């Protein structure tokens, strides 16, 4: 099976997303097959992502989304409880 990497194609330039294997040398050409996905690529910078996160958190605060949580530490422990994995005994 051929290795697969995520990337963004901008004109004739490929921008690799995340870590890439050692097979992709920056100083030598590498043969690739590119498949165009149906989903449009949404590229936002870290600053833009931070603003979106801040807006989402402000909205959650406005609607009192977690008002029913009396003790956040207890709530977190309950939410993060380990579950039995499929095919395994406790």
Buried (B, 14 or more C-beta within 10 A) or exposed (E): EEEEBEBEEEEEEBEEEEEBEEEBEEEEEEEEEEEEEEEEEEEEEEEEEEEEEEEEEEEEEEEEEEEEEEEEEEEEEEEEEEEEEEEEEE
